[in-house]
Amino acid sequence: MRSRSWINVPINQFQEGNVIGWRPGERAGPIGSLLLAAHDTVGLPHFTGAVGTGVAQAMITQLK
């Protein structure tokens, strides 16, 4: 439960990135999350984080 002082502010920024890999899944299937990277000002890729795939269970079954 969040306190009343919590402020929900949407972020309307974006950055172009590349999928550089994936982590194995624990519950939904073989792919748990995608690993992302973005290029810096000289063009070198840097790891930026991991995101969920958003892939439905039916699609994961088809990918196997």
N, CA, C and O atoms as a GROMACS GRO file, in nm:
protein
  256
    1MET      N    1   0.084  -0.117   0.000
    1MET     CA    2   0.000   0.000   0.000
    1MET      C    3   0.089   0.124   0.000
    1MET      O    4   0.183   0.134   0.079
    2ARG      N    5   0.060   0.217  -0.086
    2ARG     CA    6   0.138   0.341  -0.093
    2ARG      C    7   0.078   0.446  -0.002
    2ARG      O    8  -0.042   0.450   0.023
    3SER      N    9   0.166   0.532   0.048
    3SER     CA   10   0.118   0.640   0.134
    3SER      C   11   0.052   0.748   0.049
    3SER      O   12   0.063   0.748  -0.073
    4ARG      N   13  -0.016   0.840   0.114
    4ARG     CA   14  -0.084   0.949   0.043
    4ARG      C   15   0.016   1.047  -0.020
    4ARG      O   16  -0.021   1.126  -0.106
    5SER      N   17   0.142   1.042   0.023
    5SER     CA   18   0.242   1.134  -0.032
    5SER      C   19   0.298   1.084  -0.166
    5SER      O   20   0.374   1.154  -0.232
    6TRP      N   21   0.259   0.962  -0.206
    6TRP     CA   22   0.305   0.907  -0.333
    6TRP      C   23   0.247   0.988  -0.448
    6TRP      O   24   0.127   1.015  -0.451
    7ILE      N   25   0.333   1.026  -0.543
    7ILE     CA   26   0.288   1.102  -0.660
    7ILE      C   27   0.318   1.017  -0.784
    7ILE      O   28   0.431   0.976  -0.806
    8ASN      N   29   0.216   0.993  -0.862
    8ASN     CA   30   0.231   0.916  -0.985
    8ASN      C   31   0.247   1.013  -1.101
    8ASN      O   32   0.152   1.083  -1.137
    9VAL      N   33   0.368   1.017  -1.160
    9VAL     CA   34   0.396   1.109  -1.270
    9VAL      C   35   0.437   1.028  -1.392
    9VAL      O   36   0.536   0.955  -1.387
   10PRO      N   37   0.364   1.039  -1.502
   10PRO     CA   38   0.402   0.965  -1.622
   10PRO      C   39   0.530   1.022  -1.683
   10PRO      O   40   0.553   1.143  -1.681
   11ILE      N   41   0.613   0.933  -1.738
   11ILE     CA   42   0.735   0.975  -1.806
   11ILE      C   43   0.711   0.963  -1.955
   11ILE      O   44   0.676   0.855  -2.005
   12ASN      N   45   0.730   1.070  -2.026
   12ASN     CA   46   0.703   1.073  -2.169
   12ASN      C   47   0.831   1.086  -2.249
   12ASN      O   48   0.836   1.160  -2.347
   13GLN      N   49   0.935   1.014  -2.209
   13GLN     CA   50   1.061   1.016  -2.280
   13GLN      C   51   1.085   0.878  -2.339
   13GLN      O   52   1.030   0.779  -2.291
   14PHE      N   53   1.166   0.871  -2.442
   14PHE     CA   54   1.199   0.742  -2.500
   14PHE      C   55   1.343   0.745  -2.548
   14PHE      O   56   1.402   0.851  -2.567
   15GLN      N   57   1.398   0.628  -2.566
   15GLN     CA   58   1.534   0.614  -2.617
   15GLN      C   59   1.538   0.491  -2.705
   15GLN      O   60   1.481   0.386  -2.672
   16GLU      N   61   1.606   0.503  -2.816
   16GLU     CA   62   1.620   0.390  -2.905
   16GLU      C   63   1.720   0.292  -2.845
   16GLU      O   64   1.821   0.332  -2.786
   17GLY      N   65   1.691   0.164  -2.859
   17GLY     CA   66   1.780   0.064  -2.802
   17GLY      C   67   1.782  -0.063  -2.885
   17GLY      O   68   1.708  -0.076  -2.984
   18ASN      N   69   1.865  -0.155  -2.844
   18ASN     CA   70   1.880  -0.282  -2.914
   18ASN      C   71   1.859  -0.396  -2.814
   18ASN      O   72   1.897  -0.385  -2.698
   19VAL      N   73   1.800  -0.504  -2.861
   19VAL     CA   74   1.792  -0.625  -2.781
   19VAL      C   75   1.925  -0.697  -2.799
   19VAL      O   76   1.964  -0.732  -2.910
   20ILE      N   77   1.995  -0.720  -2.687
   20ILE     CA   78   2.128  -0.782  -2.695
   20ILE      C   79   2.130  -0.924  -2.638
   20ILE      O   80   2.234  -0.991  -2.643
   21GLY      N   81   2.018  -0.968  -2.585
   21GLY     CA   82   2.013  -1.103  -2.530
   21GLY      C   83   1.886  -1.125  -2.453
   21GLY      O   84   1.792  -1.046  -2.461
   22TRP      N   85   1.884  -1.235  -2.379
   22TRP     CA   86   1.766  -1.269  -2.300
   22TRP      C   87   1.808  -1.350  -2.179
   22TRP      O   88   1.915  -1.410  -2.176
   23ARG      N   89   1.720  -1.349  -2.079
   23ARG     CA   90   1.739  -1.431  -1.958
   23ARG      C   91   1.636  -1.542  -1.960
   23ARG      O   92   1.523  -1.522  -2.005
   24PRO      N   93   1.674  -1.659  -1.910
   24PRO     CA   94   1.577  -1.769  -1.905
   24PRO      C   95   1.460  -1.736  -1.814
   24PRO      O   96   1.475  -1.664  -1.714
   25GLY      N   97   1.344  -1.788  -1.848
   25GLY     CA   98   1.224  -1.768  -1.767
   25GLY      C   99   1.217  -1.870  -1.655
   25GLY      O  100   1.278  -1.976  -1.661
   26GLU      N  101   1.142  -1.836  -1.553
   26GLU     CA  102   1.121  -1.927  -1.441
   26GLU      C  103   0.980  -1.986  -1.442
   26GLU      O  104   0.961  -2.101  -1.404
   27ARG      N  105   0.882  -1.906  -1.484
   27ARG     CA  106   0.743  -1.952  -1.479
   27ARG      C  107   0.682  -1.967  -1.616
   27ARG      O  108   0.627  -2.073  -1.648
   28ALA      N  109   0.690  -1.864  -1.699
   28ALA     CA  110   0.612  -1.861  -1.823
   28ALA      C  111   0.674  -1.939  -1.938
   28ALA      O  112   0.601  -1.977  -2.030
   29GLY      N  113   0.803  -1.964  -1.938
   29GLY     CA  114   0.864  -2.034  -2.050
   29GLY      C  115   1.012  -2.007  -2.060
   29GLY      O  116   1.074  -1.958  -1.966
   30PRO      N  117   1.068  -2.038  -2.175
   30PRO     CA  118   1.212  -2.030  -2.191
   30PRO      C  119   1.269  -1.887  -2.187
   30PRO      O  120   1.383  -1.867  -2.146
   31ILE      N  121   1.191  -1.790  -2.228
   31ILE     CA  122   1.239  -1.651  -2.228
   31ILE      C  123   1.171  -1.574  -2.116
   31ILE      O  124   1.049  -1.557  -2.116
   32GLY      N  125   1.251  -1.528  -2.019
   32GLY     CA  126   1.195  -1.454  -1.906
   32GLY      C  127   1.196  -1.305  -1.928
   32GLY      O  128   1.096  -1.238  -1.905
   33SER      N  129   1.311  -1.251  -1.974
   33SER     CA  130   1.320  -1.107  -1.999
   33SER      C  131   1.420  -1.081  -2.110
   33SER      O  132   1.509  -1.162  -2.136
   34LEU      N  133   1.404  -0.967  -2.176
   34LEU     CA  134   1.496  -0.926  -2.282
   34LEU      C  135   1.597  -0.829  -2.224
   34LEU      O  136   1.562  -0.744  -2.142
   35LEU      N  137   1.724  -0.841  -2.264
   35LEU     CA  138   1.831  -0.753  -2.220
   35LEU      C  139   1.850  -0.645  -2.325
   35LEU      O  140   1.857  -0.674  -2.445
   36LEU      N  141   1.859  -0.520  -2.280
   36LEU     CA  142   1.865  -0.406  -2.371
   36LEU      C  143   1.996  -0.329  -2.359
   36LEU      O  144   2.058  -0.326  -2.252
   37ALA      N  145   2.036  -0.265  -2.468
   37ALA     CA  146   2.153  -0.178  -2.468
   37ALA      C  147   2.121  -0.056  -2.553
   37ALA      O  148   2.037  -0.061  -2.642
   38ALA      N  149   2.189   0.053  -2.523
   38ALA     CA  150   2.177   0.176  -2.602
   38ALA      C  151   2.318   0.225  -2.634
   38ALA      O  152   2.411   0.200  -2.559
   39HIS      N  153   2.332   0.295  -2.745
   39HIS     CA  154   2.463   0.346  -2.785
   39HIS      C  155   2.490   0.481  -2.720
   39HIS      O  156   2.401   0.565  -2.709
   40ASP      N  157   2.613   0.501  -2.677
   40ASP     CA  158   2.652   0.630  -2.619
   40ASP      C  159   2.688   0.728  -2.731
   40ASP      O  160   2.666   0.699  -2.848
   41THR      N  161   2.742   0.842  -2.694
   41THR     CA  162   2.769   0.948  -2.793
   41THR      C  163   2.877   0.911  -2.893
   41THR      O  164   2.883   0.971  -3.001
   42VAL      N  165   2.964   0.814  -2.862
   42VAL     CA  166   3.066   0.771  -2.958
   42VAL      C  167   3.029   0.640  -3.027
   42VAL      O  168   3.109   0.586  -3.104
   43GLY      N  169   2.910   0.589  -3.000
   43GLY     CA  170   2.859   0.472  -3.068
   43GLY      C  171   2.882   0.339  -3.001
   43GLY      O  172   2.852   0.234  -3.059
   44LEU      N  173   2.934   0.339  -2.877
   44LEU     CA  174   2.956   0.215  -2.805
   44LEU      C  175   2.829   0.171  -2.733
   44LEU      O  176   2.762   0.254  -2.671
   45PRO      N  177   2.794   0.042  -2.741
   45PRO     CA  178   2.674  -0.006  -2.673
   45PRO      C  179   2.697  -0.020  -2.523
   45PRO      O  180   2.805  -0.062  -2.479
   46HIS      N  181   2.596   0.015  -2.444
   46HIS     CA  182   2.601   0.002  -2.298
   46HIS      C  183   2.470  -0.061  -2.251
   46HIS      O  184   2.362  -0.023  -2.296
   47PHE      N  185   2.483  -0.158  -2.160
   47PHE     CA  186   2.366  -0.224  -2.105
   47PHE      C  187   2.277  -0.122  -2.036
   47PHE      O  188   2.325  -0.042  -1.955
   48THR      N  189   2.148  -0.124  -2.067
   48THR     CA  190   2.056  -0.028  -2.006
   48THR      C  191   1.953  -0.093  -1.914
   48THR      O  192   1.893  -0.025  -1.832
   49GLY      N  193   1.931  -0.225  -1.927
   49GLY     CA  194   1.837  -0.290  -1.838
   49GLY      C  195   1.769  -0.408  -1.903
   49GLY      O  196   1.801  -0.449  -2.014
   50ALA      N  197   1.674  -0.461  -1.829
   50ALA     CA  198   1.598  -0.577  -1.875
   50ALA      C  199   1.449  -0.544  -1.867
   50ALA      O  200   1.405  -0.472  -1.777
   51VAL      N  201   1.375  -0.598  -1.960
   51VAL     CA  202   1.230  -0.577  -1.964
   51VAL      C  203   1.159  -0.709  -1.985
   51VAL      O  204   1.215  -0.802  -2.044
   52GLY      N  205   1.036  -0.717  -1.938
   52GLY     CA  206   0.954  -0.834  -1.965
   52GLY      C  207   0.921  -0.842  -2.112
   52GLY      O  208   0.917  -0.739  -2.181
   53THR      N  209   0.896  -0.962  -2.161
   53THR     CA  210   0.868  -0.978  -2.303
   53THR      C  211   0.728  -0.936  -2.341
   53THR      O  212   0.706  -0.887  -2.452
   54GLY      N  213   0.632  -0.954  -2.251
   54GLY     CA  214   0.493  -0.925  -2.285
   54GLY      C  215   0.433  -1.028  -2.378
   54GLY      O  216   0.326  -1.006  -2.435
   55VAL      N  217   0.503  -1.140  -2.394
   55VAL     CA  218   0.455  -1.245  -2.485
   55VAL      C  219   0.356  -1.335  -2.410
   55VAL      O  220   0.382  -1.377  -2.298
   56ALA      N  221   0.246  -1.362  -2.474
   56ALA     CA  222   0.142  -1.446  -2.414
   56ALA      C  223   0.187  -1.592  -2.409
   56ALA      O  224   0.272  -1.634  -2.487
   57GLN      N  225   0.131  -1.667  -2.317
   57GLN     CA  226   0.165  -1.809  -2.300
   57GLN      C  227   0.143  -1.887  -2.430
   57GLN      O  228   0.222  -1.977  -2.461
   58ALA      N  229   0.040  -1.855  -2.504
   58ALA     CA  230   0.013  -1.926  -2.632
   58ALA      C  231   0.128  -1.907  -2.730
   58ALA      O  232   0.166  -2.001  -2.800
   59MET      N  233   0.184  -1.787  -2.736
   59MET     CA  234   0.296  -1.759  -2.826
   59MET      C  235   0.421  -1.832  -2.779
   59MET      O  236   0.497  -1.883  -2.862
   60ILE      N  237   0.444  -1.836  -2.648
   60ILE     CA  238   0.560  -1.907  -2.595
   60ILE      C  239   0.552  -2.054  -2.630
   60ILE      O  240   0.654  -2.115  -2.664
   61THR      N  241   0.432  -2.112  -2.623
   61THR     CA  242   0.413  -2.252  -2.660
   61THR      C  243   0.447  -2.274  -2.806
   61THR      O  244   0.507  -2.377  -2.840
   62GLN      N  245   0.411  -2.181  -2.893
   62GLN     CA  246   0.443  -2.192  -3.036
   62GLN      C  247   0.592  -2.181  -3.061
   62GLN      O  248   0.644  -2.245  -3.154
   63LEU      N  249   0.664  -2.103  -2.982
   63LEU     CA  250   0.807  -2.082  -3.001
   63LEU      C  251   0.890  -2.204  -2.960
   63LEU      O  252   1.003  -2.219  -3.005
   64LYS      N  253   0.835  -2.289  -2.875
   64LYS     CA  254   0.911  -2.405  -2.827
   64LYS      C  255   0.939  -2.505  -2.936
   64LYS      O  256   1.002  -2.608  -2.912
   0.00000   0.00000   0.00000
